[in-house]
Amino acid sequence: MSDDQQQMNHKNVAKFLGSYMNRSDVVPIIERSLKVETMLVAGAKADNQVKGMEAIFSICDKAQTSMLKIDDVQNVMDEAPGKLANSILLFAKGLGWLTSLNLPNVERRSSKDSTGRRMSMQDYDQPNIRRLSLTGAT
């Protein structure tokens, strides 16, 4: 026996295994009670987690649920904590929370027009054809 096996508390391992084997399915609970904006996250290399996330996503309200698969990662929290943190912050900003927080690598849109005056809500509603141009501003 290795040192790890000798130090392991077999009674606790048996309890953990028993509770794992007797756990209830979370899907019916989600179907009944999930009424909030939700972001599901998994690493793209973690096939079982991705399948589970997609199963949960399939029963959720698509208008309130976002799904994020992070490429080239199995354990998101260990391998891509920065991407996870930015995703959570962007999700929160999308809900209208943390609106004054500046995110790294995300450019804020100026609230001033080309003449230097502050833009009103009506100005924002006006289509800006230069923004849609493929050649750029002239």
C-alpha positions in Angstrom: 0.0 0.0 0.0 1.2 3.5 -0.8 1.4 6.3 1.8 -1.7 8.0 0.3 -3.8 4.8 0.7 -2.7 4.3 4.3 -3.6 8.0 5.2 -7.0 7.8 3.5 -9.9 7.5 5.9 -11.8 4.6 4.5 -14.9 5.4 6.5 -15.1 8.8 4.9 -14.4 7.5 1.4 -17.3 5.0 1.8 -19.6 7.8 2.9 -18.5 10.0 0.0 -19.1 7.1 -2.4 -22.5 6.4 -0.9 -23.6 10.0 -1.2 -22.3 10.2 -4.7 -24.1 7.0 -5.8 -27.4 8.1 -4.1 -27.4 11.7 -5.4 -30.6 12.9 -7.0 -30.9 14.2 -10.6 -30.6 18.0 -10.7 -32.5 18.4 -14.0 -36.1 18.3 -12.6 -35.1 20.8 -9.9 -33.7 23.2 -12.6 -36.9 22.7 -14.8 -39.1 23.7 -11.9 -37.3 26.5 -10.2 -34.7 28.1 -12.4 -36.2 31.5 -13.1 -33.1 33.8 -13.2 -30.5 34.7 -15.8 -28.0 31.9 -15.9 -24.5 31.3 -17.4 -23.4 27.7 -17.8 -19.6 27.2 -18.2 -17.5 24.2 -19.2 -14.1 23.5 -20.7 -14.4 22.3 -24.3 -12.0 19.4 -23.6 -14.2 18.1 -20.7 -16.6 15.9 -22.7 -18.8 14.8 -19.8 -19.1 18.3 -18.5 -20.0 19.7 -21.9 -22.6 16.9 -22.4 -24.1 17.7 -19.0 -24.1 21.4 -19.7 -25.8 20.9 -23.0 -28.4 18.7 -21.4 -29.1 21.4 -18.8 -29.2 24.1 -21.5 -31.7 22.0 -23.5 -34.3 22.3 -20.7 -33.6 25.9 -19.7 -35.3 29.0 -21.0 -33.0 30.0 -23.8 -33.9 33.7 -23.3 -32.4 33.5 -19.8 -29.6 31.1 -20.2 -26.1 31.5 -21.7 -23.7 28.7 -22.5 -20.0 29.2 -22.6 -17.5 26.6 -23.7 -13.9 27.7 -23.2 -11.6 26.2 -25.9 -8.5 24.1 -25.2 -9.4 23.7 -21.5 -10.7 20.9 -19.4 -10.8 22.4 -15.9 -11.9 26.1 -16.5 -11.1 27.3 -13.0 -7.5 25.8 -13.0 -6.6 26.4 -16.6 -8.3 29.6 -17.6 -9.3 31.6 -14.5 -8.8 35.0 -16.4 -11.2 34.0 -19.2 -13.7 32.8 -16.6 -13.4 36.0 -14.6 -13.9 38.2 -17.7 -16.8 36.1 -18.8 -18.5 36.5 -15.4 -17.9 40.2 -15.4 -19.3 40.6 -18.9 -22.3 38.5 -17.9 -22.9 40.7 -14.9 -22.5 43.9 -17.0 -25.0 42.5 -19.5 -27.5 42.2 -16.6 -27.0 45.9 -15.7 -24.8 45.2 -12.7 -21.2 46.5 -12.3 -21.8 49.0 -15.1 -19.1 51.4 -14.0 -16.4 48.7 -14.0 -13.9 48.9 -16.7 -12.8 45.6 -18.1 -9.3 44.9 -19.4 -9.1 44.6 -23.2 -12.7 46.0 -23.6 -12.9 49.4 -25.2 -15.6 51.8 -23.9 -17.6 53.6 -26.5 -17.3 57.4 -26.3 -20.3 59.4 -25.3 -19.2 62.3 -27.5 -19.8 62.8 -31.2 -17.2 64.0 -33.7 -17.7 67.7 -32.7 -16.9 66.9 -29.1 -20.4 67.4 -27.7 -22.1 64.8 -25.6 -24.4 62.5 -27.4 -28.1 62.3 -26.4 -30.2 59.2 -26.4 -31.7 60.4 -29.7 -28.2 60.8 -31.2 -27.5 57.1 -30.3 -30.7 56.1 -32.0 -29.7 57.7 -35.3 -28.1 55.2 -37.7 -24.4 55.9 -38.3 -23.7 54.9 -41.9 -19.9 55.4 -41.5 -19.9 52.7 -38.8 -21.3 50.3 -41.4 -18.8 51.3 -44.2 -16.4 48.6 -45.3 -13.8 51.3 -46.4 -13.8 53.2 -43.2 -14.2 57.0 -42.6 -13.0 59.3 -45.3 
